[in-house]
Amino acid sequence: MITFSEAQLLAWLQPLLWPFLRALALFGALPVFSQRSVPARVRVALAAFIAIAAQATLPAPPPVALDSLPQVLPLVAQQMIIGLALGFSVRLVFAAVEFAGELIGLQMGLNFAGFFDPISAGTATPSSRFFGTTIAWLFIVINGHLIVIAALAQSFQAFPVGPEPFAFLRQVQPHRWGAEIFTTGLWIALPLITMLLFVNLVLGAVSRVAPQINIFAIGFPVTLGVGLIGLLLTLPALQQPFTMALESMLGAFR
């Protein structure tokens, strides 16, 4: 007959519990995986699989009595905060790319065609939605999910399980990450903005040289056509700034 004590059971559960909670919080905020189209059972199964597979690289957690709420609640809060912050950092990179699409669509004139986005439950423009869908596919193609999982495993080295749940927030300061949306988005959209600015300057010069031309009738199709061509030419170069921004944001967890 196989018997085991309560101490042995806790020793088996604790190395799995904290990575599971951190991974589960990550999938609750990670783009693509946090969508309503991904069932909750799939996210729970993925978190459990990652917790089991990462055991060989994780440091030993401190012994904690799981039946003591004053000791368990701070540790649970720490895992949830770090997991949510990790998913939030990746979401900021996606938001930066969609912001670049907003800027490009504003210059092209596509922002007049806004529609309801069922994923974000808000109003989206065609250019930002196109960039968001493209970057979601790119995230899977370049194995971005594996990069995030590696950062999750390395976060236990940088931020081990401890009784201070808010020490991570004081050290990393995730509230400063919002500036990355504007810097990265403008960096991605700058080539097309420059191209469209040059087109507008040419159209302005044409309207001064030939006032009889209805600049409003030809300006929109010309700007839209040049913008679509520029978008087609610069789209293959989207991988490098996206990968650099993703690595920069995940560097705080390593």
SEDO-537428 format. One record per residue (C-alpha): residue number from 1; residue in three letters; x, y, z. Coordinates in Angstrom, 1 decimal, padded with zeros to 4 digits. Layout:
REC_nr_rest_east_north_up
REC_NUM_ALA_X_Y_Z
...
***
This chain:
REC_nr_rest_east_north_up
REC_1_MET_000.0_000.0_000.0
REC_2_ILE_001.3_003.4_-001.0
REC_3_THR_001.2_006.0_001.7
REC_4_PHE_002.5_009.6_001.8
REC_5_SER_002.4_012.3_004.4
REC_6_GLU_001.0_015.9_004.2
REC_7_ALA_004.5_017.3_004.1
REC_8_GLN_005.3_015.2_001.0
REC_9_LEU_002.1_016.2_-000.7
REC_10_LEU_002.9_019.9_-000.1
REC_11_ALA_006.4_019.4_-001.4
REC_12_TRP_005.0_018.0_-004.6
REC_13_LEU_002.3_020.6_-005.1
REC_14_GLN_004.3_023.8_-004.3
REC_15_PRO_006.8_023.6_-007.3
REC_16_LEU_003.8_023.3_-009.6
REC_17_LEU_001.4_025.7_-008.0
REC_18_TRP_003.3_029.0_-008.4
REC_19_PRO_004.4_028.5_-012.0
REC_20_PHE_000.8_027.4_-012.8
REC_21_LEU_-000.7_030.6_-011.3
REC_22_ARG_001.9_032.8_-013.1
REC_23_ALA_001.3_031.2_-016.4
REC_24_LEU_-002.5_031.3_-016.0
REC_25_ALA_-002.3_035.0_-015.3
REC_26_LEU_-000.1_035.4_-018.4
REC_27_PHE_-002.6_033.7_-020.7
REC_28_GLY_-005.3_035.9_-019.2
REC_29_ALA_-003.6_039.0_-020.6
REC_30_LEU_-001.5_037.7_-023.5
REC_31_PRO_-002.7_038.8_-027.0
REC_32_VAL_-004.1_036.0_-029.3
REC_33_PHE_-004.4_033.6_-026.4
REC_34_SER_-006.7_035.8_-024.2
REC_35_GLN_-009.4_036.2_-026.9
REC_36_ARG_-012.8_034.8_-026.2
REC_37_SER_-012.4_032.4_-029.1
REC_38_VAL_-009.8_030.5_-027.0
REC_39_PRO_-011.6_028.4_-024.4
REC_40_ALA_-010.7_028.8_-020.7
REC_41_ARG_-010.0_025.1_-020.5
REC_42_VAL_-007.4_025.4_-023.2
REC_43_ARG_-005.6_028.2_-021.3
REC_44_VAL_-005.7_026.2_-018.0
REC_45_ALA_-004.3_023.2_-019.8
REC_46_LEU_-001.5_025.2_-021.4
REC_47_ALA_-000.6_026.8_-018.0
REC_48_ALA_-000.5_023.4_-016.4
REC_49_PHE_001.6_022.0_-019.2
REC_50_ILE_004.1_024.9_-018.9
REC_51_ALA_004.3_024.5_-015.1
REC_52_ILE_005.2_020.8_-015.5
REC_53_ALA_007.6_021.3_-018.4
REC_54_ALA_009.5_024.2_-016.8
REC_55_GLN_010.3_022.3_-013.5
REC_56_ALA_013.8_021.5_-014.6
REC_57_THR_014.8_025.2_-014.9
REC_58_LEU_012.9_026.7_-012.0
REC_59_PRO_014.5_027.4_-008.6
REC_60_ALA_013.1_025.7_-005.6
REC_61_PRO_010.3_027.7_-004.1
REC_62_PRO_010.3_028.5_-000.3
REC_63_PRO_008.3_026.1_001.9
REC_64_VAL_004.9_027.6_002.7
REC_65_ALA_002.0_026.1_004.5
REC_66_LEU_-000.8_026.2_002.0
REC_67_ASP_-003.4_026.1_004.7
REC_68_SER_-002.2_029.4_006.1
REC_69_LEU_-003.9_032.3_004.2
REC_70_PRO_-001.6_035.1_005.6
REC_71_GLN_001.3_033.3_003.9
REC_72_VAL_-000.4_032.1_000.8
REC_73_LEU_-002.3_035.2_-000.3
REC_74_PRO_000.8_037.4_-000.8
REC_75_LEU_002.4_034.7_-002.9
REC_76_VAL_-000.7_034.2_-005.0
REC_77_ALA_-000.9_038.0_-005.5
REC_78_GLN_002.7_038.1_-006.6
REC_79_GLN_002.3_035.4_-009.3
REC_80_MET_-000.9_037.1_-010.6
REC_81_ILE_000.8_040.5_-010.8
REC_82_ILE_003.9_039.3_-012.6
REC_83_GLY_001.9_037.1_-015.0
REC_84_LEU_-000.5_039.9_-015.9
REC_85_ALA_002.4_042.4_-016.3
REC_86_LEU_004.1_040.0_-018.7
REC_87_GLY_001.0_039.6_-020.8
REC_88_PHE_000.4_043.4_-020.6
REC_89_SER_003.9_044.1_-021.9
REC_90_VAL_003.3_042.0_-025.0
REC_91_ARG_-000.1_043.7_-025.4
REC_92_LEU_001.6_047.1_-025.4
REC_93_VAL_003.7_046.0_-028.4
REC_94_PHE_000.6_045.0_-030.2
REC_95_ALA_-001.0_048.4_-029.3
REC_96_ALA_002.0_050.2_-030.6
REC_97_VAL_001.7_048.5_-034.0
REC_98_GLU_-002.0_049.2_-034.1
REC_99_PHE_-001.3_052.8_-033.2
REC_100_ALA_001.1_052.9_-036.2
REC_101_GLY_-001.8_051.7_-038.4
REC_102_GLU_-004.0_054.5_-036.9
REC_103_LEU_-001.4_057.1_-037.9
REC_104_ILE_-001.0_055.7_-041.4
REC_105_GLY_-004.7_055.5_-041.9
REC_106_LEU_-005.1_059.1_-040.8
REC_107_GLN_-002.7_060.2_-043.4
REC_108_MET_-004.3_058.0_-046.1
REC_109_GLY_-007.8_059.0_-045.3
REC_110_LEU_-008.9_055.6_-044.3
REC_111_ASN_-009.9_056.6_-040.8
REC_112_PHE_-013.2_057.8_-042.1
REC_113_ALA_-014.3_054.2_-042.4
REC_114_GLY_-014.5_053.1_-038.7
REC_115_PHE_-016.3_049.9_-037.7
REC_116_PHE_-017.1_047.9_-034.6
REC_117_ASP_-014.3_045.4_-033.6
REC_118_PRO_-015.9_042.4_-031.8
REC_119_ILE_-012.5_041.4_-030.3
REC_120_SER_-011.7_044.6_-028.5
REC_121_ALA_-015.4_045.6_-028.2
REC_122_GLY_-014.6_049.1_-029.5
REC_123_THR_-014.4_051.1_-032.7
REC_124_ALA_-011.5_050.3_-035.0
REC_125_THR_-010.3_051.6_-038.3
REC_126_PRO_-009.4_049.4_-041.3
REC_127_SER_-005.7_050.2_-041.2
REC_128_SER_-005.2_049.5_-037.5
REC_129_ARG_-007.3_046.3_-037.7
REC_130_PHE_-005.2_045.2_-040.7
REC_131_PHE_-002.0_045.9_-038.7
REC_132_GLY_-003.4_044.1_-035.7
REC_133_THR_-004.3_041.0_-037.7
REC_134_THR_-001.0_041.0_-039.5
REC_135_ILE_001.0_041.3_-036.2
REC_136_ALA_-001.0_038.5_-034.6
REC_137_TRP_-000.1_036.2_-037.4
REC_138_LEU_003.5_037.4_-037.3
REC_139_PHE_003.6_036.8_-033.5
REC_140_ILE_002.9_033.1_-034.1
REC_141_VAL_005.1_032.7_-037.2
REC_142_ILE_008.2_034.1_-035.5
REC_143_ASN_007.5_031.9_-032.4
REC_144_GLY_006.7_034.9_-030.3
REC_145_HIS_004.7_032.7_-028.0
REC_146_LEU_007.9_030.6_-027.3
REC_147_ILE_009.8_033.8_-026.5
REC_148_VAL_007.1_034.8_-024.0
REC_149_ILE_007.2_031.4_-022.4
REC_150_ALA_011.0_031.6_-022.1
REC_151_ALA_010.6_035.0_-020.5
REC_152_LEU_008.0_033.5_-018.1
REC_153_ALA_010.5_030.8_-017.1
REC_154_GLN_013.3_033.3_-016.7
REC_155_SER_011.1_035.6_-014.6
REC_156_PHE_011.4_033.0_-011.7
REC_157_GLN_015.1_033.7_-011.7
REC_158_ALA_014.7_037.5_-011.8
REC_159_PHE_011.6_037.6_-009.5
REC_160_PRO_011.6_034.5_-007.4
REC_161_VAL_008.6_033.5_-005.3
REC_162_GLY_008.6_035.7_-002.2
REC_163_PRO_006.3_037.3_000.4
REC_164_GLU_006.4_040.8_-001.1
REC_165_PRO_003.9_040.9_-004.0
REC_166_PHE_004.5_044.6_-004.9
REC_167_ALA_008.3_044.5_-005.0
REC_168_PHE_008.1_043.7_-008.7
REC_169_LEU_006.1_046.8_-009.4
REC_170_ARG_008.6_049.0_-007.5
REC_171_GLN_011.5_047.5_-009.4
REC_172_VAL_010.1_047.3_-012.9
REC_173_GLN_007.7_050.3_-012.8
REC_174_PRO_005.3_049.0_-015.6
REC_175_HIS_003.4_052.3_-015.5
REC_176_ARG_006.2_053.8_-017.6
REC_177_TRP_005.7_051.4_-020.4
REC_178_GLY_002.9_053.4_-021.9
REC_179_ALA_005.4_055.7_-023.6
REC_180_GLU_006.5_052.7_-025.7
REC_181_ILE_003.2_052.8_-027.5
REC_182_PHE_003.9_056.2_-029.0
REC_183_THR_007.6_055.8_-029.6
REC_184_THR_007.4_052.4_-031.3
REC_185_GLY_004.2_053.3_-033.2
REC_186_LEU_005.7_056.5_-034.6
REC_187_TRP_008.9_054.6_-035.4
REC_188_ILE_007.0_052.0_-037.5
REC_189_ALA_004.7_054.6_-039.2
REC_190_LEU_007.4_057.2_-039.9
REC_191_PRO_008.4_056.0_-043.4
REC_192_LEU_004.8_056.0_-044.7
REC_193_ILE_004.0_059.3_-042.9
REC_194_THR_007.0_060.9_-044.7
REC_195_MET_006.0_059.5_-048.0
REC_196_LEU_002.4_060.7_-047.7
REC_197_LEU_003.6_064.1_-046.4
REC_198_PHE_005.7_064.4_-049.6
REC_199_VAL_002.5_063.5_-051.7
REC_200_ASN_000.5_066.2_-049.9
REC_201_LEU_003.2_068.7_-050.6
REC_202_VAL_003.2_067.8_-054.3
REC_203_LEU_-000.6_068.1_-054.4
REC_204_GLY_-000.4_071.5_-052.7
REC_205_ALA_002.1_072.7_-055.3
REC_206_VAL_-000.2_071.4_-058.1
REC_207_SER_-003.2_073.2_-056.6
REC_208_ARG_-001.1_076.5_-056.7
REC_209_VAL_000.2_076.0_-060.2
REC_210_ALA_-003.1_074.8_-061.7
REC_211_PRO_-006.0_076.3_-059.6
REC_212_GLN_-008.5_075.0_-062.1
REC_213_ILE_-007.8_071.4_-061.0
REC_214_ASN_-010.2_070.2_-058.4
REC_215_ILE_-007.6_069.1_-055.9
REC_216_PHE_-010.2_067.5_-053.6
REC_217_ALA_-011.4_065.2_-056.4
REC_218_ILE_-007.9_063.9_-057.3
REC_219_GLY_-006.2_064.2_-053.9
REC_220_PHE_-008.0_061.4_-052.1
REC_221_PRO_-007.5_058.7_-054.7
REC_222_VAL_-003.8_059.7_-055.2
REC_223_THR_-003.1_059.7_-051.5
REC_224_LEU_-005.0_056.4_-051.0
REC_225_GLY_-003.2_054.8_-053.9
REC_226_VAL_000.3_055.9_-052.8
REC_227_GLY_-000.5_054.9_-049.3
REC_228_LEU_-001.5_051.4_-050.3
REC_229_ILE_001.6_051.0_-052.5
REC_230_GLY_003.8_052.2_-049.7
REC_231_LEU_002.0_049.9_-047.3
REC_232_LEU_002.7_047.0_-049.6
REC_233_LEU_006.4_047.9_-049.9
REC_234_THR_007.0_048.5_-046.2
REC_235_LEU_005.0_045.6_-044.8
REC_236_PRO_007.8_043.0_-045.2
REC_237_ALA_010.0_045.2_-043.0
REC_238_LEU_007.5_045.1_-040.1
REC_239_GLN_009.1_042.0_-038.5
REC_240_GLN_012.3_043.7_-037.4
REC_241_PRO_010.8_046.6_-035.3
REC_242_PHE_008.2_044.3_-033.9
REC_243_THR_010.8_041.7_-032.8
REC_244_MET_013.0_044.5_-031.3
REC_245_ALA_010.1_046.0_-029.4
REC_246_LEU_009.0_042.6_-028.1
REC_247_GLU_012.6_041.7_-027.0
REC_248_SER_012.9_045.1_-025.3
REC_249_MET_009.7_044.8_-023.3
REC_250_LEU_010.4_041.2_-022.3
REC_251_GLY_013.9_042.1_-021.2
REC_252_ALA_012.5_043.5_-017.9
REC_253_PHE_011.6_039.9_-016.9
REC_254_ARG_015.0_038.4_-017.5
***
